[in-house]
Amino acid sequence: MTAGRLAPSPTGAQHLGNARTYLIAYWSARSLGKRLVLRIEDIDSPRVKPWAVQQAIDDLRWLGISWDEGPDIGGPHEPYIQTLRRSRYEEALEHLISINRVYPCTCSRRDIAEAGSAPHFEHEGHVYPGTCATWSKGDPLPESGSYCWRFRITENLVHFDDLVGGSQSCSPARHLGDFPVTQKSGNISYHLAVVCDDHSMGITEVVRGDDLLPSTFRHLDLATVIGMTPPQYAHVPLVLGPDGRRLAKRHGDTRLATLRQRGITPEQIVGWAAHSAGFIDDLQRCQADDVIESFSWDKLHRQPVIADDTFGLS
């Protein structure tokens, strides 16, 4: 059975831009009768806020979004919290080590910045220069805690068809470079965890912001090497402030919890999201389920959404 997913990261409160992407993912899945999974992506442990997990669930419920599997209701693919799934990721890492597709890297961010190439994609770091890539399976390992495992990215051109942006291609070796699949602490990285989870949970469609487009080329490469079938991707335009920059605190408080305290209703947010995406013609209040029949990827506006100071919600 086909499936979509909602994957909030509890590194802080969910905001208006998150809400719009979650709603689009919800409408896409429900319009085709897909199973919908809620997964908490808390593998980025140093930044995780303990209170943010329940708040994310509460925010999604408040918007009128429902799911078929998740940490609050269970399901056949438990657990639905990444930090409880470490053994699965470690198995995948051992496989990558066994086929020599990862190597221990002791470089610091400063080392990489000083030696690496300038990033090709916006918001991406410097391309790793390959300083530690001469290591092969069987060679001695550096001192414990001094290295991460870094993935040897493909030399080939990677292609995929995006449900929003159409045909996409990238030379990962040239534009992205080898990337970590663990931290120096030994914790598994977001990239490896996401690929493993999407495969094991049967996810066939991933809807996320277009700022994560570069990560998709990494995930496709990882999935191919591990022997996993990747999902179809849809990278939706971000919500920007009046200055054309990604929506942030400088544009006012856009946290859903704060909007709720201001008396903003979920119907206002749903109507704004549906109208800004192109699924309804007029800006009006509506419930999440009211938009399902109007959903179509062909209707989605391909340009970033510019939100004014009231976000169209006053």
Residue pairs with C-beta under 8 A, 6 or more apart in sequence:
1 34
1 35
1 202
2 32
2 34
2 35
2 204
2 205
3 29
3 34
3 35
3 36
3 37
3 201
3 202
3 203
3 204
3 205
4 25
4 26
4 28
4 29
4 34
4 35
4 36
4 37
4 203
4 204
4 205
4 206
4 207
5 25
5 36
5 37
5 38
5 39
5 198
5 201
5 203
5 205
5 206
6 22
6 25
6 26
6 36
6 37
6 38
6 39
6 60
6 65
6 67
7 38
7 39
7 40
7 41
7 194
7 208
8 14
8 18
8 22
8 38
8 40
8 41
8 56
8 60
9 40
9 41
9 42
9 44
9 48
10 40
10 41
10 42
10 48
10 49
10 50
10 52
10 53
10 55
10 56
11 44
11 47
11 48
11 49
11 52
12 49
12 52
13 52
13 55
13 255
13 256
13 257
13 258
14 22
14 55
14 56
14 59
14 60
14 255
14 256
15 247
15 254
15 255
15 256
16 239
16 247
16 254
16 256
16 259
16 269
16 307
16 311
17 209
17 238
17 239
17 246
17 247
17 254
18 256
19 59
19 63
19 256
19 269
19 273
20 236
20 239
20 273
20 276
20 277
20 305
21 207
21 208
21 209
21 236
22 60
22 63
22 65
23 63
23 65
23 270
23 273
23 274
23 288
23 291
24 207
24 234
24 236
24 273
24 277
24 300
25 205
25 207
25 208
26 36
26 65
26 288
27 274
27 279
27 288
27 291
27 292
27 295
28 34
28 205
28 207
28 234
28 295
28 297
29 35
29 36
29 205
30 36
30 289
30 292
30 295
31 292
31 293
31 295
31 296
34 204
34 205
35 68
35 69
35 202
36 66
36 67
36 68
36 69
37 67
37 68
37 69
37 70
37 75
37 77
37 80
37 201
37 203
38 57
38 60
38 67
38 69
38 70
38 71
38 72
38 80
39 70
39 71
39 80
39 81
39 82
39 197
39 201
40 53
40 56
40 71
40 80
40 81
40 82
41 82
41 190
41 193
41 194
42 48
42 53
42 81
42 82
42 83
43 82
43 83
43 187
43 188
43 189
43 190
43 193
44 190
45 83
45 187
53 71
53 81
55 257
57 70
57 71
57 72
59 256
59 257
60 67
62 256
62 260
62 266
63 256
63 266
63 269
63 270
63 288
64 266
64 270
64 287
64 288
64 289
65 288
67 73
68 75
69 75
69 76
69 77
69 80
69 201
70 80
71 79
71 80
71 81
77 200
77 201
77 202
79 85
82 193
82 197
85 193
85 196
85 197
86 188
88 196
88 197
88 200
89 188
89 192
89 193
89 196
90 188
92 192
92 195
92 196
92 226
93 102
93 149
93 181
93 182
93 188
93 192
95 226
96 102
96 149
96 151
96 181
96 225
96 226
97 137
97 149
98 137
99 225
100 136
100 137
100 152
101 151
101 152
101 225
102 149
102 150
102 151
102 152
102 181
103 132
103 133
103 135
103 136
103 149
103 150
103 152
104 132
104 135
104 141
104 142
104 147
104 148
104 149
104 150
105 128
105 131
105 132
105 147
105 148
105 149
105 150
105 178
105 180
106 132
106 142
106 146
106 147
107 128
107 131
107 132
109 125
111 131
112 125
112 126
112 128
112 129
113 125
113 126
115 129
115 131
116 125
116 126
116 127
116 128
116 129
116 177
117 126
117 127
117 129
117 177
118 126
118 127
119 125
119 126
119 127
120 127
120 174
120 175
120 176
121 175
121 176
121 213
121 214
122 211
123 211
123 214
124 176
124 214
126 177
127 174
127 175
127 176
127 177
128 150
128 177
128 178
128 179
129 177
130 177
130 178
132 147
132 150
133 150
133 152
133 178
141 147
145 184
145 185
145 186
146 184
147 184
148 180
148 181
148 182
148 183
148 184
148 189
149 180
149 181
149 182
150 178
150 179
150 180
150 181
151 178
151 179
151 180
151 181
151 191
151 218
151 221
151 222
152 178
153 172
153 173
153 176
153 177
153 178
153 179
153 218
153 221
154 172
154 173
154 221
154 224
155 173
156 171
157 169
157 170
157 171
158 169
158 170
158 171
158 172
158 217
158 220
158 221
159 167
159 168
159 169
160 168
160 216
160 217
160 220
160 230
160 233
161 167
161 168
161 232
162 168
162 213
162 233
162 234
162 235
163 205
163 232
163 233
163 234
163 297
164 210
164 234
164 235
164 236
164 237
164 297
164 300
164 302
165 210
165 213
165 235
165 302
168 213
168 216
170 176
170 214
170 217
172 217
172 218
172 221
175 214
176 214
176 217
176 218
179 189
179 191
179 218
180 189
180 191
181 188
181 189
181 191
181 192
181 222
182 188
182 189
182 192
183 189
191 215
191 218
191 219
191 222
192 222
194 219
195 219
195 222
195 223
195 226
195 228
195 230
196 226
196 228
197 203
198 206
198 219
198 228
198 230
198 231
199 223
199 226
199 228
199 229
199 230
203 231
204 231
204 232
205 231
205 232
205 233
205 234
206 231
206 232
206 233
206 234
207 234
207 236
208 233
208 234
208 235
208 236
209 235
209 236
209 237
209 238
210 235
210 236
210 237
210 238
211 238
211 246
212 235
213 235
216 233
216 235
219 230
220 230
222 228
223 229
223 230
224 230
234 297
236 277
236 300
237 301
237 302
237 303
237 304
237 305
238 246
238 247
238 304
238 305
239 246
239 247
239 276
239 304
239 305
239 307
240 246
240 247
240 304
240 305
240 306
240 307
241 247
241 248
241 250
241 251
241 306
241 307
242 251
242 306
242 307
242 308
242 309
243 251
244 304
244 306
247 254
247 307
251 307
251 309
252 309
253 259
254 307
254 311
256 269
259 269
259 313
264 313
265 285
266 287
266 288
267 285
267 286
267 287
268 285
268 313
269 313
270 285
270 286
270 287
270 288
270 290
270 291
271 280
271 283
271 284
271 285
271 286
272 283
272 311
272 312
272 313
274 280
274 286
274 291
274 294
275 281
275 282
275 283
275 284
275 312
276 301
276 305
276 312
277 299
277 300
277 301
277 305
278 299
278 300
278 301
279 291
279 294
279 295
279 296
279 299
279 300
280 286
280 291
280 294
283 312
